[in-house]
Amino acid sequence: ALKEDFLLDVRTIHNFSPAEVQEYIQSNLNSKVAELAAPIFEATEGNPYLLHKMILSCSHDTTDSEILLQQIGQIHKYRLEMLSSDALELITWVAFFPKGASEAVLYCLLGQSPDDFRLALDEAFNLHLLQTEESSAGTIIVMKDEQCRRNAYRMVSLAGQKERHRQIGRVLEQELIHTNEFRQVEYHYRNAHDLAAVMKVQSAHCKQFLTGFTQ
C-alpha cells in the first residue's frame, strides 16, 4: 500500500504551448528575451525537461539574447541525454549513416532482441530524433537533424569510429545482393581505414558493371 501511495505522487508534465513557453522564459529570465519564445519552442517542442536545461544554462539576470540562442544549439545534446541506453546505442549507430540505414541493417548491428529493438526505435521516434525516408533501396531511417547526428557521431572515440565503420561495411556487404549500394560499403571501409576491403569492394563493383555492360 505504501508503494502504491508513492506512485500516486508521480506526475506527467505535458509539453508546454508556445504561450506557456514564453511565460516560462519571462518568469525565469526576463521579458527582454521573451521574443525568442518562438525559436525556443520550435527547438524544444515545449518539452519541460529541455526548457529547464536551457534555463539552468543561463544566468537568471541575463539580458543578452545571444546567450539563449547559443543554448538552442545545445538542445540536441540534451535530447541525447534523455535516451535510455538501448535507444542511445541505436541513435549512435544511425549517426554513422549520413544517408540513412534500413531497419534490417540497424537490427543486425545492434544485436538486440526484436522487442528491445522496437522499443528503442519507438523511443527515438517519439523524441523526434529519427524519421523515415524513401530511397532507391526502400524505406530507410535517418537522423532528423544533421547537427544532432554529428553530435552523436562525435560521442564515439576515433578508434571506436573506425571499428564501427568496419562493422557496418561487413554488414552492408551482405546486403549488396539486395541493394547494390557499393559506394556506401566503400564509404564505411574508407572511414575504417581498411584499404584492402575498399579494393575488394571496388573490384566487385567494377566486375558487376562490366558484366552488365557486356550483356
C-alpha positions in Angstrom: 0.0 0.0 0.0 2.9 2.3 0.8 4.4 1.8 -2.6 1.1 2.5 -4.2 0.8 5.7 -2.3 4.2 6.8 -3.5 3.1 6.1 -7.1 0.2 8.4 -6.7 2.7 11.3 -6.4 4.1 10.6 -9.9 3.1 13.3 -12.3 3.4 13.5 -16.1 4.1 17.0 -17.3 2.8 17.6 -20.8 4.7 19.7 -23.3 4.1 23.5 -23.0 2.2 25.5 -25.5 4.0 28.4 -27.3 2.3 30.9 -24.9 3.4 28.8 -21.9 7.0 28.7 -23.2 7.0 32.5 -23.4 5.6 32.8 -19.9 8.2 30.3 -18.6 11.1 32.3 -20.1 9.7 35.6 -18.8 9.3 34.1 -15.3 12.8 32.5 -15.1 14.8 35.0 -17.1 13.3 38.3 -18.2 10.9 39.9 -20.7 13.8 41.1 -23.0 14.5 37.6 -24.2 10.8 36.5 -24.4 10.9 37.4 -28.1 12.9 34.2 -28.6 10.0 32.1 -27.4 9.1 31.0 -30.9 12.5 29.6 -31.9 12.9 28.1 -28.4 9.5 26.4 -28.7 10.5 25.0 -32.2 13.7 23.7 -30.8 12.3 22.1 -27.6 8.8 21.4 -28.9 7.7 22.7 -25.4 9.4 19.8 -23.6 9.7 20.9 -19.9 13.0 19.0 -19.4 14.7 20.7 -22.3 13.4 24.1 -21.3 14.6 23.6 -17.8 18.1 22.6 -19.0 18.2 25.7 -21.1 17.2 28.0 -18.2 19.8 26.4 -15.9 22.5 27.1 -18.5 21.7 30.8 -18.5 22.2 33.3 -15.7 19.0 34.5 -14.1 19.5 38.1 -14.9 20.9 37.8 -18.4 19.7 40.4 -20.9 21.8 39.0 -23.8 19.6 37.1 -26.2 22.7 35.6 -27.8 23.3 33.5 -24.7 19.9 32.0 -25.1 20.4 31.4 -28.8 23.6 29.6 -28.0 21.7 27.3 -25.7 19.3 26.4 -28.6 22.3 24.8 -30.2 22.7 22.6 -27.1 19.2 21.2 -27.4 20.3 18.1 -29.4 22.9 17.3 -26.7 20.1 17.4 -24.1 17.9 15.2 -26.2 20.5 12.6 -26.3 20.7 12.7 -22.5 17.0 11.8 -22.3 17.5 8.5 -24.1 17.7 5.1 -22.5 20.9 3.1 -23.0 19.3 1.0 -25.8 17.9 4.0 -27.6 21.2 5.9 -27.3 23.0 2.9 -28.8 20.5 2.9 -31.7 21.0 6.6 -32.3 24.8 6.2 -32.2 24.6 3.6 -34.9 22.2 5.7 -37.1 24.7 8.6 -36.7 27.2 6.6 -38.8 24.8 6.6 -41.8 24.7 10.2 -43.3 22.2 8.9 -45.9 20.3 6.6 -43.6 20.0 2.9 -43.0 17.4 0.2 -43.2 15.8 -1.4 -40.1 17.3 -4.7 -41.1 20.8 -3.3 -41.1 20.4 -1.5 -37.8 18.8 -4.6 -36.2 21.8 -6.6 -37.3 24.3 -4.1 -35.9 22.6 -3.7 -32.5 22.2 -7.3 -31.8 19.2 -6.7 -29.6 16.1 -8.8 -29.2 13.2 -7.9 -31.5 11.2 -6.4 -28.6 14.2 -4.3 -27.3 15.0 -3.1 -30.8 11.4 -2.0 -31.4 11.2 -0.2 -28.0 14.4 1.7 -28.8 13.1 2.7 -32.2 9.8 3.9 -30.8 11.6 5.9 -28.1 13.8 7.6 -30.7 10.9 8.4 -32.9 8.8 9.7 -30.1 11.5 12.1 -29.1 11.6 13.2 -32.8 15.3 12.2 -33.2 14.6 9.8 -36.1 12.4 9.8 -39.2 11.8 7.6 -42.2 12.5 8.4 -45.8 12.1 6.6 -49.1 15.2 5.7 -51.1 16.0 3.6 -54.2 16.7 0.8 -51.7 13.4 1.2 -49.9 12.4 2.8 -46.6 15.4 4.0 -44.6 15.8 5.5 -41.1 17.7 8.8 -40.8 18.5 11.3 -38.1 16.0 14.2 -38.2 18.7 16.8 -37.6 22.2 16.8 -39.1 23.8 18.6 -36.2 22.3 16.0 -33.8 23.8 13.3 -36.0 27.2 14.8 -35.8 27.0 15.2 -32.0 26.1 11.5 -31.6 28.9 10.5 -34.0 31.5 12.5 -32.0 30.5 10.7 -28.8 32.4 7.7 -30.1 36.2 7.7 -29.8 38.3 7.8 -33.0 39.2 4.1 -32.5 35.6 3.3 -31.9 34.6 5.1 -35.0 36.9 3.0 -37.2 35.7 -0.2 -35.7 32.0 0.7 -36.1 32.6 1.7 -39.8 34.3 -1.7 -40.3 31.3 -3.5 -38.7 28.9 -1.5 -40.9 30.9 -2.3 -44.0 30.8 -6.0 -43.3 27.0 -6.0 -42.7 26.4 -3.9 -45.8 28.5 -6.3 -47.9 25.9 -9.0 -47.1 23.2 -6.6 -48.3 24.8 -5.8 -51.6 22.9 -8.6 -53.4 19.7 -6.7 -52.5 20.7 -3.1 -52.6 23.6 -2.7 -55.0 25.0 0.1 -52.7 28.7 -0.4 -53.4 29.5 3.2 -52.8 28.1 3.1 -49.3 30.1 0.0 -48.4 33.2 1.6 -49.8 32.5 4.8 -47.7 32.4 2.8 -44.5 35.6 0.8 -45.2 37.4 4.0 -46.1 36.4 5.5 -42.8 37.6 2.4 -41.1 41.0 2.9 -42.9 40.6 -0.7 -44.3 42.2 -0.2 -47.7 42.2 -4.0 -48.5 38.4 -4.1 -48.0 38.0 -0.9 -50.1 39.9 -2.5 -53.0 37.8 -5.7 -52.7 34.6 -3.8 -52.9 35.8 -1.6 -55.8 36.8 -4.8 -57.7 33.4 -6.4 -57.1 31.7 -3.2 -58.2 33.8 -3.0 -61.4 33.2 -6.6 -62.2 29.4 -6.2 -61.8 29.5 -3.1 -64.0 31.4 -4.8 -66.8 29.2 -7.9 -66.6 26.1 -5.7 -67.0 27.7 -3.7 -69.8 28.6 -6.8 -71.9 25.2 -8.5 -71.5 
